[in-house]
Amino acid sequence: MAAPSRRAGVLATLTRWRAEGRAADTELAFITREALKARLKDGWAPAYTLTGFDPQASVSVTPLRLPRTAYRLGDSLAFEADLTAATDTPVHVMYVLTRTDPVSRAGEKVGHLTRATVKAGTPLHLAKTTP
């Protein structure tokens, strides 16, 4: 993980660029996401705030649904869930897969699932099959 001062420096630079109008909104949004990609994977709240997402947003998630529960190393994994919210809420959804087996150490994979808006009263369906 980056040192706190480095994180603060990146946030300060991106915030300054936004205030100075250094780039078009879509370009700056891309630059911001790329600069903060590792921090987003870490779940760092200021990174989500700067990219336009409220880390404290009131969003509910259904229990994860799996077509099966027994897997071997190398199997693909499919999962689904639904998000709901009382008001239209932008979300940036990441997922974490943890692999454990008796031979090797645990491994973790963090991946991006979607950036979308959960519409009030309408579930946002999430689904993923990993290789």
Residue pairs with C-beta under 8 A, 6 or more apart in sequence:
1 42
2 10
2 38
2 39
7 39
7 44
7 46
10 35
10 36
11 46
11 50
14 28
14 31
14 32
14 35
14 36
14 50
15 50
17 23
17 28
17 31
18 28
22 28
23 31
29 51
29 52
32 50
32 51
33 40
33 51
36 44
36 47
36 50
36 51
39 46
39 47
40 47
40 48
40 51
40 92
40 94
40 112
41 94
41 110
43 94
45 55
48 54
48 55
48 92
49 55
51 92
52 90
53 90
53 91
53 92
54 89
54 90
57 85
57 89
57 90
57 91
58 85
58 86
58 89
59 83
59 84
59 85
59 89
59 91
59 118
60 83
60 84
60 85
61 81
61 82
61 83
62 81
62 82
62 83
62 84
62 123
63 81
64 79
64 80
64 81
65 79
65 80
65 81
66 77
66 78
66 79
67 78
71 77
73 99
73 101
76 129
76 130
76 131
77 97
77 129
77 130
78 127
78 128
78 129
78 130
79 95
79 127
79 128
80 125
80 126
80 127
80 128
81 126
82 123
82 124
82 125
82 126
83 91
83 93
83 118
83 123
83 124
83 126
84 118
84 121
84 122
84 123
84 124
85 118
85 119
85 120
86 120
86 121
87 120
88 117
88 118
88 119
88 120
89 117
89 118
90 115
90 116
90 117
90 118
91 114
91 115
91 116
91 117
91 118
91 124
92 112
92 114
92 115
93 112
93 113
93 114
93 115
93 116
93 126
94 110
94 111
94 112
94 113
95 110
95 111
95 113
95 128
96 108
96 109
96 110
96 111
97 108
97 109
97 111
97 130
98 106
98 107
98 108
99 106
99 107
99 108
99 109
100 106
109 130
111 128
111 130
113 126
113 128
114 126
116 124
117 124
118 124
